[in-house]
Amino acid sequence: MELSKQIKEHRARLEISQEQLAEKMYVSRQTISNWENERSYPDVHNLLLLAAIFDVTLDQLVKGDVKIMKEKISQANFNKSSYIMLISSILSAISLGITIPFINSSLNWSLLIPIGFLLPGFYYATKIDKWKKDDDIKTYKEIAVFMEGGDVKAARKERSEVKDILETIIIVIIYVAVFLAIMYISFLVTRGLIDYFK
């Protein structure tokens, strides 16, 4: 974060120690040290106080940090959505496997359960797709780099249209194969339990 550097630079410019800055702000020297070493981040009140002591605007003090914070929030939302999509798919496959033995020739309302599990997955898949478009993330390698907080621009340089298409096809095939495998195992277990308890 940029703030840690800003605090160190402004302290050096004013020729004050961590102890002296801590006294002016009514915090401990350890708190100042934590800010400078990025172990914690000052609250809004302390940011305003720092800006006043250093005689700079709040914007100058936290420049760069807001963008980094937004990227971290975006990354966390991306990860959360990915996990929800994955769990939704797994639950849908399991519930579909359980439901299949109970399907008869007429319309069966039990199919609403797997569909209900799939809906959040579709919702979060569209959200992820929107984020990918907003951040110009196209390849799965870029997604992995983004989720780990790495440099997407460096990964972007390695793009290849043919490779991207093949990668997408392979991912879809693997996803469908895993979905069907989970569903089939769930079906076999359910069928076995039905036969056992007959």
N, C-alpha and C positions, 0 to 999 in steps of 0.2 A: 504494500500500500504506500501511497505517496505521503500520507500524513506523517508517518514515522520519520521520513527524511526531512519533511518541512519543519517538524519540531526541533530536530537536531540542528538544522541549518539556522533557524531563527534564534535558537539558544546560543549558538556559536556567534552569530552576528551581534547579539546583545551582550555577549560575554557573561552569561549567567549559567550557573550549575543546575543540575536537576533539582537539588535541594532548594535553591533560591526560587526556581520556577514553581516548585511544589508549595512553598510558603505563600507565594502570590496567589495561587489558585486554591489554597486550603485543601490540598490533597497530600498524600504521602509521596516521598521520593520514589518509592517502589511503583506507584501508579504511573508516574512520569516515565520511569524505566520500562514499564509494561507497554506504554503507548509507543515508545521509541523502538522497542523490539518486537512490535506487532503481536503482543500476547493479548492485548485488549484494545478497545477503541473507545475514545471519549464520548460521553453522551452530548446531546445538543447544547446543554448549558455550558459544559466545559469547552466545547468547540468555540462557542461565542466568546468565552473568557480568554481562550488562547488567541483568538483573532484580535481581541482588544489589546492584550499584552504585547503581541508581536506587531501591532499596528498594521494589520493587513485585513482584507475582506475575508469573509467566510469562504467565498468562492475560491479565492487564491489559496487559502489554507488547505482545502480539501480537493483541489483540482486533480482529476484523474481517479480519485477514489470512488466517486459516484458511478463512473462507468464500470469500474471493477466490481463494485457491489451489485450493479444491475446484471452483469455477466454471471456472477455467482448465483444470484437469485434465479436467473434464467436457466442456468445449469442444474440447479436443484429441482426446479419445476420439470425440466426435461427428464431427469432421472426418475422422479416420482411418477410422472406419466408413463414412462417406459415400464416401470415395475407394475403399475396398475394394469397396463395393457397385457403384460405377460401373465399376471395372476388371473385376469379375466379370461384369457384364452385357455389356460389350464383348467380352470373351473368349468368353463363351457364344454371342453372336451370330455372331462370326467362325467359331468351331468348328462351329456348326450349319450355316452356309453351306458350309463345307468338307465336312461329312459328308453333306449332302443328295444329291450326285451318286453317292455310294457305297451308298445305301440300296436294298436289293432287297426283294422281296415278303416274305421271312421276317424274323424278329426280328433286328435289327441291333444288335450290341453297341457299335458306334461312336457311337450316340446317348448312351451313358453319359458321353462326354467333355463335350458341352455341358451335360448335366445336372450333371455334376461341377463345372463352372465356375459354374453357377447357384446351387448350394447355399450357398457363402459369401455370395453376394449376398442370398439370402433370410434367412440367419442375421443378417447385419448390418442388413438392413431391419427385422427384428423388434426388434433392439436399439435402433435409431434410434427406432422407434415407441414403445418403452417409455420412452426418455429424453424423447420429446416429451410423453408422458402425465405422467411424473414432474415435468417442468418446466412443465406446462400450456402447451406450445407447440403451436398448432393451425394457423396459417397459414404459408405458405411464406415470407412476408415476415418473420415471427417467426423462422423457421429461419435465414434469411440474417442477420438482426440478431444472433442467438445465435452463429452461426459466426464473425462478425466481432467478437464480444465487446461488442456494443452493449447498449442498454437495451431489454430485451424487454417490460418493463411499458409503455413508451411505445408500442411497436408493437402491443401487445395491445389498446389503447384503440381502434384502428382496425378491429377485427374486424367482419365482416358475414357472417352465415350463408350467404346466397345467393352472395356473392362467394367464400366459402371453397369451396363445393361446385363452382362453376364453375371455380375455380382448380385444384381437385383433378382434375376431369374433363379439363381442358386439359393438365395435366402428364402424366396417364396416357396421353392420346392422343399427345402429343409423344414420350413415352418409347417407346411401342409403335412409332410411326412410325420413330424413329431406330433402334431395335432391328431392325426389319424391313429398313430401308435398309442397315444394316451387314451383316446376314445375306445380303441379295440381292447386294450388291457382292461379298462373300466367295464366294457361290455362282457368280457370273459369272466371277470370276477363276479359281476351281477348275475350272469347266467349260471355260474357255478353255485352261488348262494341260493338261487331260486331252485335249482335241481336238488341241492342238499336238503332244503327244508320242505320239499314236496312229500 
